Amino acid sequence: MTRPPTAPPSAARAWALALRPATLPASLVPVAVGTAVAAAEGRARAGPAIAAALTAMALQIGANLANDVQDYERGADTGERRGPARATQSGWITPRAMRRAAIAAFAAAGVLGLPLVWWGGWPIAVLGVLAIAAGWTYTGGPAPLGYRGLGDLMVFVFFGLVGVAGSHYVQAGELSGLALLAALPVACLATAILVVNNLRDLETDRAAGKRTLAVRLGPRATRRYYAALLVAGFAVPLGLWASGAGLALLLPLLTAPAAWRLVRRVGDAAADAALNDSLVATARLEAGFGLLLAIGLLA
């Protein structure tokens, strides 16, 4: 169904919507968890933690803005789109302005990340370059990752493994097994956000030739995939506790009822705009789970 016309927002409001503020916790949760691991080991450092948070947010904003203009130019965002309005497709912001803003955000991420390179050395420099490249090529370039079903892997790696382990590394100076384990549930829940997004957009993505993993799997298998990601995420703190970690690491399980409701809701909803609320709720689930995991690590 074509979106009904709405009054255009102010320029400031249009840019605020283009930033997609509801997605920003996905960039901050990994930093919080990585910092909590470093603190639990007695190696947390405020400077690297703040720099990592600012860099992660800039990367997320750059990816959001790039996706806004690139999906529009590739025909994936049209009036048939079932998700929230996009600024470029709606005509609120020109493609040229959006592209410049995306480049500026990635450039800001590069500048903000320079202290991280100083603290973490060449591995952080390599990860930074790869993160910027992944953010731009998610929907851009000659072989966009999101159009080839690789978006889920990108989110799992950069908004989970790299986000947590990298934030820990720049503070501790080395990786630890706990940091890698703590990264897994964050990666699973961050990926689950994308899965809901792609399930909602399945039909319009298929029509535009955007072969996301949801398009490749189909709606039924995608719903099962979503449930599996949540189950895997909740299994990690259980496994840590069973292996002898403190009882506080079970705190993330307080969000299990919300996760169960989401599994049922996503399982029952049609692959359309009805999933918009589930997408926001999944982002909130990751934020709540991540905060409780960080607290559990610090206890």
Wavefront OBJ file of the C-alpha trace (Angstrom):
o trace
v 0.000 0.000 0.000
v 1.360 3.413 -0.949
v 2.159 5.672 1.993
v -0.385 8.490 2.314
v 1.084 11.964 1.789
v 2.043 13.861 4.904
v 3.103 17.424 5.534
v 6.881 17.740 5.161
v 8.773 18.293 8.421
v 11.056 21.231 9.067
v 14.636 20.937 7.830
v 15.881 20.282 11.362
v 13.222 17.617 11.917
v 14.023 15.988 8.576
v 17.695 15.682 9.479
v 16.812 14.373 12.948
v 14.656 11.656 11.366
v 17.407 10.826 8.867
v 19.826 10.145 11.730
v 17.448 7.392 12.958
v 18.013 8.048 16.678
v 16.214 4.832 17.651
v 19.117 2.872 16.115
v 21.902 4.659 18.008
v 21.780 2.400 21.097
v 23.022 -0.378 18.802
v 26.306 1.532 18.547
v 26.586 2.342 22.264
v 25.669 -1.033 23.785
v 28.836 -2.766 22.493
v 31.008 -0.003 23.944
v 29.245 -0.244 27.306
v 29.696 -4.016 27.447
v 33.333 -3.882 26.324
v 34.047 -1.215 28.924
v 32.314 -3.290 31.608
v 34.563 -6.248 30.797
v 37.631 -3.997 31.045
v 36.372 -2.620 34.366
v 35.759 -6.120 35.711
v 39.393 -6.863 34.910
v 40.547 -3.623 36.536
v 41.656 -2.115 33.226
v 38.894 0.339 32.246
v 40.001 3.761 30.992
v 37.627 6.695 30.600
v 39.366 8.336 27.643
v 39.334 5.330 25.305
v 35.791 4.432 26.381
v 34.445 7.898 25.528
v 36.367 8.010 22.244
v 35.041 4.567 21.305
v 31.456 5.638 22.045
v 31.730 8.814 19.958
v 33.393 6.970 17.079
v 30.767 4.229 17.123
v 27.943 6.772 17.036
v 29.536 8.605 14.113
v 29.890 5.327 12.216
v 26.254 4.453 12.899
v 25.066 7.871 11.748
v 27.197 7.649 8.611
v 25.765 4.235 7.785
v 22.205 5.479 8.371
v 22.630 8.506 6.119
v 24.381 6.505 3.414
v 21.630 3.898 3.506
v 18.987 6.617 3.175
v 20.349 7.959 -0.096
v 21.721 4.709 -1.531
v 18.514 2.719 -1.097
v 16.612 5.570 -2.730
v 18.961 5.681 -5.710
v 18.795 1.909 -6.151
v 15.006 1.919 -6.058
v 14.620 0.009 -2.792
v 12.936 2.965 -1.047
v 9.764 3.941 -2.856
v 6.254 5.047 -1.961
v 5.438 1.365 -1.401
v 7.883 1.128 1.485
v 6.266 -0.096 4.709
v 8.742 1.310 7.201
v 9.124 4.852 8.523
v 9.513 7.558 5.902
v 13.013 8.103 4.570
v 14.238 11.639 4.078
v 15.675 11.273 0.568
v 12.796 9.213 -0.818
v 10.278 11.634 0.698
v 11.994 14.609 -0.935
v 12.837 16.277 2.363
v 16.599 16.206 1.715
v 18.306 16.090 -1.666
v 20.459 13.075 -2.545
v 23.485 15.331 -2.921
v 23.062 16.817 0.562
v 22.448 13.393 2.094
v 25.530 11.920 0.455
v 27.674 14.812 1.678
v 26.318 14.386 5.209
v 27.119 10.674 5.148
v 30.676 11.349 4.004
v 31.038 13.989 6.717
v 29.853 11.531 9.371
v 32.338 8.883 8.223
v 35.080 11.518 8.159
v 34.142 12.513 11.708
v 34.363 8.851 12.712
v 37.862 8.721 11.241
v 38.977 11.801 13.160
v 37.354 10.667 16.411
v 39.002 7.284 15.975
v 42.546 8.661 15.732
v 43.074 8.561 19.522
v 41.881 4.958 19.468
v 44.618 4.157 16.955
v 47.124 5.834 19.264
v 45.963 3.673 22.166
v 45.310 0.458 20.254
v 47.839 0.531 17.428
v 47.543 -0.775 13.888
v 44.839 -3.422 14.606
v 42.434 -0.611 15.532
v 43.419 1.322 12.409
v 42.593 -1.693 10.244
v 39.287 -2.262 12.012
v 38.404 1.405 11.629
v 39.014 1.380 7.890
v 37.011 -1.827 7.528
v 34.149 -0.395 9.600
v 33.911 2.730 7.443
v 34.108 0.645 4.276
v 31.387 -1.691 5.565
v 29.153 1.234 6.497
v 29.421 2.729 3.015
v 29.209 -0.513 1.053
v 26.284 -1.896 3.051
v 23.994 -0.394 0.412
v 26.533 1.424 -1.785
v 29.297 0.686 -4.235
v 29.321 -1.833 -7.076
v 28.598 -4.820 -4.795
v 26.535 -3.634 -1.802
v 26.623 -6.107 1.060
v 22.994 -5.656 2.029
v 21.821 -6.462 -1.491
v 23.691 -9.771 -1.441
v 22.450 -11.125 1.856
v 25.603 -10.154 3.770
v 24.109 -7.374 5.867
v 23.418 -9.705 8.778
v 27.040 -10.814 8.874
v 28.218 -7.200 8.755
v 26.019 -6.237 11.709
v 27.029 -9.343 13.690
v 30.707 -8.569 13.195
v 30.848 -4.783 13.554
v 27.963 -4.078 15.942
v 28.766 -7.086 18.058
v 32.187 -8.703 17.937
v 34.238 -5.686 16.885
v 32.220 -3.215 18.942
v 32.633 -5.102 22.215
v 36.073 -6.615 21.699
v 37.490 -3.441 20.133
v 36.208 -1.251 22.983
v 37.784 -3.661 25.452
v 41.052 -3.843 23.519
v 41.719 -0.079 23.434
v 41.342 0.006 27.214
v 42.993 -3.248 28.253
v 45.674 -3.430 25.573
v 44.788 -7.032 24.774
v 41.785 -9.240 24.119
v 40.310 -11.546 26.703
v 38.093 -14.577 26.396
v 35.426 -12.866 28.500
v 35.273 -9.934 26.080
v 34.734 -12.267 23.142
v 32.037 -14.217 24.981
v 30.286 -11.024 26.082
v 30.306 -9.861 22.465
v 28.222 -12.810 21.275
v 24.833 -11.891 22.776
v 25.292 -8.275 21.743
v 26.005 -9.439 18.198
v 22.946 -11.693 18.182
v 20.547 -9.013 19.406
v 21.965 -6.338 17.099
v 21.488 -8.700 14.167
v 17.930 -9.408 15.319
v 17.123 -5.702 14.843
v 18.174 -5.947 11.207
v 16.228 -9.183 10.765
v 12.966 -7.498 11.791
v 13.726 -4.594 9.466
v 14.368 -6.926 6.540
v 11.340 -9.089 7.318
v 9.139 -5.994 7.222
v 10.655 -4.872 3.922
v 10.803 -8.353 2.387
v 8.347 -7.776 -0.469
v 9.582 -4.325 -1.468
v 13.205 -5.468 -1.224
v 12.464 -8.471 -3.429
v 10.794 -6.232 -6.006
v 13.821 -3.908 -6.008
v 16.286 -6.781 -6.422
v 17.627 -6.358 -2.890
v 18.478 -9.948 -1.970
v 18.658 -9.635 1.797
v 18.936 -12.785 3.848
v 15.227 -12.418 4.646
v 14.425 -12.400 0.937
v 16.588 -15.474 0.428
v 15.116 -17.381 3.387
v 11.492 -16.358 3.024
v 9.200 -15.092 5.810
v 8.735 -18.350 7.750
v 12.431 -19.202 7.999
v 13.276 -15.565 8.758
v 10.942 -15.612 11.763
v 12.659 -18.765 13.008
v 16.033 -17.156 12.413
v 14.939 -14.166 14.515
v 13.872 -16.470 17.365
v 17.154 -18.395 17.133
v 19.169 -15.184 17.465
v 17.319 -14.249 20.640
v 17.695 -17.743 22.095
v 21.420 -17.733 21.309
v 21.841 -14.324 22.897
v 20.177 -15.389 26.140
v 22.126 -18.656 26.224
v 25.458 -16.864 26.690
v 24.880 -15.428 30.193
v 23.366 -18.761 31.185
v 26.471 -20.522 29.934
v 28.769 -18.093 31.752
v 26.870 -18.624 34.991
v 26.914 -22.404 34.552
v 30.674 -22.276 34.025
v 31.198 -20.597 37.387
v 30.678 -16.894 36.771
v 28.829 -14.801 39.328
v 25.071 -14.909 39.763
v 24.897 -11.273 38.634
v 25.534 -12.365 35.055
v 21.984 -13.706 35.041
v 20.630 -10.141 35.252
v 20.067 -9.968 31.461
v 17.508 -12.753 31.881
v 15.186 -10.147 33.395
v 14.490 -9.120 29.805
v 13.483 -12.676 28.828
v 9.723 -12.011 29.122
v 10.035 -9.103 26.695
v 12.056 -11.313 24.358
v 9.409 -14.040 24.494
v 6.668 -11.534 23.654
v 8.718 -10.340 20.705
v 9.272 -13.858 19.403
v 5.528 -14.421 19.474
v 4.727 -11.038 17.958
v 7.233 -11.368 15.122
v 6.103 -14.947 14.561
v 2.470 -13.930 14.190
v 2.772 -10.595 12.379
v 2.515 -10.242 8.634
v 5.691 -9.158 6.840
v 4.608 -5.539 6.608
v 4.300 -2.305 8.576
v 2.910 -4.218 11.557
v 6.534 -5.035 12.341
v 7.545 -1.399 12.876
v 6.744 -1.597 16.594
v 8.589 -4.914 16.867
v 11.683 -3.339 15.345
v 11.709 -0.552 17.932
v 11.011 -3.067 20.700
v 13.921 -5.249 19.562
v 16.239 -2.242 19.718
v 14.999 -1.569 23.247
v 15.530 -5.221 24.126
v 19.165 -5.010 23.040
v 19.638 -1.811 25.059
v 18.093 -3.317 28.199
v 19.910 -6.622 27.825
v 23.227 -4.847 27.210
v 22.810 -2.542 30.198
v 22.016 -5.461 32.506
v 24.903 -7.479 31.081
v 27.258 -4.570 31.767
v 25.955 -4.288 35.331
v 26.322 -8.041 35.813
v 29.919 -7.916 34.612
v 30.690 -5.115 37.035
v 29.062 -6.782 40.049
l 1 2 3 4 5 6 7 8 9 10 11 12 13 14 15 16 17 18 19 20 21 22 23 24 25 26 27 28 29 30 31 32 33 34 35 36 37 38 39 40 41 42 43 44 45 46 47 48 49 50 51 52 53 54 55 56 57 58 59 60 61 62 63 64 65 66 67 68 69 70 71 72 73 74 75 76 77 78 79 80 81 82 83 84 85 86 87 88 89 90 91 92 93 94 95 96 97 98 99 100 101 102 103 104 105 106 107 108 109 110 111 112 113 114 115 116 117 118 119 120 121 122 123 124 125 126 127 128 129 130 131 132 133 134 135 136 137 138 139 140 141 142 143 144 145 146 147 148 149 150 151 152 153 154 155 156 157 158 159 160 161 162 163 164 165 166 167 168 169 170 171 172 173 174 175 176 177 178 179 180 181 182 183 184 185 186 187 188 189 190 191 192 193 194 195 196 197 198 199 200 201 202 203 204 205 206 207 208 209 210 211 212 213 214 215 216 217 218 219 220 221 222 223 224 225 226 227 228 229 230 231 232 233 234 235 236 237 238 239 240 241 242 243 244 245 246 247 248 249 250 251 252 253 254 255 256 257 258 259 260 261 262 263 264 265 266 267 268 269 270 271 272 273 274 275 276 277 278 279 280 281 282 283 284 285 286 287 288 289 290 291 292 293 294 295 296 297 298 299
